[in-house]
Amino acid sequence: MNPLELTLGIMTAVGGFVDISELVFAARAGSAFGYALIWVFAYSTGGIIVFSEMSGRVAASESCRKL
């Protein structure tokens, strides 16, 4: 397995979720609701971690099929 391909898969997975629109939305939600929605960010961070791991594994398995 090529480490570069694994890194690109992880970065692609994370890049789909962490962008400027999410940061703006989080800031607006925080200003409107305070800490009442902090559990949503904790829960969604766990989901992003699981999805990133899964995407990295899929990218690695796809590169193994090409060999």
MOBELWO-V757692 format. One record per helix or strand. SS is the DSSP state (2 for helix, 1 for strand). FROM is the first residue (numbers start at 1). LEN is the number of residues. If there is no record, write none. Layout:
BEGIN
SS | FROM | LEN
SS | FROM | LEN
END
This chain:
BEGIN
2 | 3 | 13
2 | 20 | 46
END
